[in-house]
Amino acid sequence: MTNQEQVIAEIAREVVARLRAQMQQPQSASAPAFAPVSATASASPARASSADAHDGVFLTVDEAVNAAYEAQKKVREMSLEERGRMISIIRRISIDRCEELGKMELEETKVGRLDHKIQKLKNMRYVLGVEAMHSEARTDSSGLLLIEHASWGVIGMSLPVTHAVPTMVANAINILAAGNTAIFAPHPSGKRVSQYALQLFNREIERECGVANVITTVLEPTIESATQMFQHPKVALLCVTGGPMVVAAASKFGKRVIAAGPGNPPVVVDETADLDLAARCIIEGASFDNNLLCIGEKEVFVVASVASAFMDAMRRAGGFELNKAAIERLTQAAFTFEGDGKGCVRAHVRKEFVGKDVAVLAAAAGVSVPASTQILFGETDEDHAFVVEEQMMPFLPIVRVSCVDAGIKASLKAEHGYRHTAIIHSKDVDAVTRMARVMNTTIFVSNASSLASLGFGGPGYLSHSIATPTGEGITTPLTFTRERQLTIGGALRIV
């Protein structure tokens, strides 16, 4: 057994011991689901049974799925108003306890910014719920066709370490609105806060609505438990958020998969753009939660004739410019490089820099920056590691291009065909249209922050599952439904 496996086993034993102790006494909705764990417990999960489950947290995948399966029988019979009550509970807890949950998530995952962890939970009001559910009716002289959207059943969902609780909340709102239940597989580095939040939601939903275990999880998430979830016969549909390996693993079992894949969103700034607006928007999106969002601006291609003025605008908006030497130091610290030096060298992001604060990156670059600095930026070429890789940290590479069409071409290359997100700042509607057509991304934003696409200061709506490889886009309750049709021939056409 490796050291990591030993630590995991000790943590599992500690959590089981605490859960058992808590089940001997009632617990209020405001009390923590379990205390922070240490590596000193002696209880063994191997001897535990379903009686040890507590507010949706189960020892085995089979128990978690079966509990969600029984709950779904009740949820699917609920009216939209009743489902809306469950969703209101989840929203209320997310917002009322945003500081507590945000702090817990940052302390456990160690990525991102506390103020933005809190804001992400407040933003759960932008997630579509029962208001997205609707039926359709079509009639002609031959009769009537009724189209309704039915539930799938139990949905298996993975959670990323970058947005553990927000992803769970957004997905829970979507799936409950559609009449489903879910089993969640959190990333091991975000499991404790995910379990805690899940227990809060379940406890209040059972108290107010009379249904237990509408969302479930396992006590010790592992690759093996995720695989068991993917292939469980009572899991009808999978929704996975994570890297290509997670998506590939989920696709092996013959189930429909809604997959949120990678992105590397480029930004084009042309000579017609409002440069101060562009700088503010780009920094807002790229600095949010230290650039952990998959939609966040990752690299900027600016037309050379306005590049210097744009750099000035970036400084005015709260950015700090790194010179070439500082960028090189940061690059060597933030990436490892694979290759023999004779051909193409592939860069790999060092995990310890993902989602870290500006101050951490500045120290690696060998510079001191004001505490108010929102993001670092600096000029690179279009083949630089910071341009090519989805680096998820608060540094923006800026690349000069000869014209807007050169910027669009470079953006297409940098986006790698992920079809995720692209952004342009331009007053030339023809240029905006050309880029939108060429990029063919799921999300395309013009003259706004990337955040506008998810409802933050824009007309979009929110989900943390953006299904690009499988084409569903920003998920809604309808994403998690089956279309059913009722045909009545020769009747019910009344006009």
C-alpha positions, 0 to 999 in steps of 0.5 A, a space after each residue: 500500500 502506498 503512502 497516499 493509499 494509507 492516508 486515504 484509508 486512515 481518513 476513511 476510518 476517521 470519517 466513518 467513526 465520526 458519522 457513527 458517533 453522530 448518528 447516535 444523536 439528533 443534529 440540527 440543520 445548522 450543525 456541521 455534518 462532520 468535524 474535520 478529520 485527522 488520521 487517528 481513528 480506529 473504526 473500520 469501514 469494512 464492518 459498516 453497513 447501510 445503517 451507517 449512511 447519513 443524509 445521503 453519504 453512503 459507504 458503497 456505490 451500490 447503497 448510494 445508487 439504491 437510495 437515490 433510485 428509491 428517492 427518484 420514484 417519489 421525485 418523478 411523481 412530484 409536481 413542478 411546484 414541489 420540485 421547485 420547493 426542493 430547489 429553493 432549499 438548495 439555493 437558500 442554503 447555498 446563498 445563506 451559507 456561502 461564506 462557510 462553504 466557500 471557506 471550507 472549499 478553499 481550505 480543502 482544495 487549496 485552489 482559487 480565491 475565497 471572495 470568488 468561491 463565495 460569489 459562485 455560491 451566491 450566483 446559484 440564483 442564475 441556474 435554471 430550475 423548473 421554469 425551464 420545464 415545458 411541454 409542446 403541442 402540435 395539431 393539424 387536420 390529422 390530430 394532435 401531437 403532445 411532446 413532454 420531457 420525462 425524467 431519466 432516473 438516477 444520474 451519475 455525476 462527477 465533480 471537479 476539484 476546481 468547482 466542487 460545491 458549485 458544480 454539485 449545486 447547479 447539477 442538483 438544481 437541473 436534475 431535480 427540476 427534471 424529476 431525476 435524482 443523482 449520485 455524485 462522485 466528487 474529486 478526492 481533494 474536494 470530497 469533504 466539503 461536497 459531502 458536507 453540503 450534500 448532507 445539508 441539502 438532503 437534511 432540509 429537503 427531507 424535513 420540508 418535503 419528506 423525501 430522503 436521499 435525493 442526491 447521494 455520494 460515497 464516503 470515500 470517492 476513488 477511481 474504483 468507486 467512480 467506475 462502479 458508478 459509471 457501470 451501475 445498472 440503475 444509473 441511467 445517464 452520466 454527466 462528467 466534468 473533468 479532464 479527457 481521462 474522466 470523459 474517456 472512462 465514463 464513455 466505456 459502459 454503453 450509457 449516454 454521456 453528457 461530457 464537459 470537456 476542456 477549453 482554452 478560450 482565446 480573445 481577439 482585440 482589434 483596432 476598433 475596440 473600446 480598449 479600456 472596456 476590453 481590458 476591464 472585461 478580460 481581467 474580470 473574466 481571467 482573474 475570476 477564481 484565479 482563472 479556474 473557470 473553463 470559460 475564462 479568458 486564457 490568451 489574448 491576440 491584439 492587433 499590433 496597431 493598438 497593442 501598446 495602448 491596450 497594454 496601458 489599458 490593462 495596467 489601468 484596469 488592475 493588471 501588472 505587466 511582466 517583462 520577458 525575463 520574468 515571464 521566462 522565470 514564471 514559465 520554468 516554474 509553472 510548467 514541466 517540459 516533455 521532449 528530447 530537445 530535437 523536435 516539438 516540446 510539450 509543456 505540462 502545467 504544474 499542479 501546484 500553480 493551478 488556481 494560485 493567487 497572483 502573489 504566488 505567481 509573482 514570487 515565481 516570476 521574481 517580482 513584487 506586485 501591489 496587493 491590489 493586482 488582479 492579474 499578471 500579463 505580458 507579451 509572448 509569441 503564439 507558440 508559448 506554453 501559456 498560449 498553447 496550454 489551458 493553464 488555469 492561473 492568473 497570468 495572461 499571455 498577450 500576442 501581437 497580430 497583424 490584423 483581426 483576421 490573423 488574430 482569428 486564425 491564431 485563436 483557432 489554432 490556440 483553441 485546439 478545436 475544443 469548440 468551447 469558448 471564444 471572445 472578441 472585442 470589436 465594434 466591427 460587426 463583420 469581424 465579430 461575425 467572421 470569428 463566430 463562424 470560424 471558431 464554431 464554439 459552444 460559447 461566443 462572447 462579443 464586447 463583454 466578459 466571458 462571465 456574461 455568458 453565464 449570467 454574471 452581468 449578461 443575459 446568459 444562464 448558469 451551469 458549471 457543466 458545459 458539455 462541449 464534446 457531446 454537444 449539449 452546451 450549457 446544461 439546463 433541466 431539459 438536458 437531463 430529460 427524455 423527449 416523449 410523444 403522445 399522438 392522437 389521431 383524428 381528434 382534439 384539433 379544435 380550430 
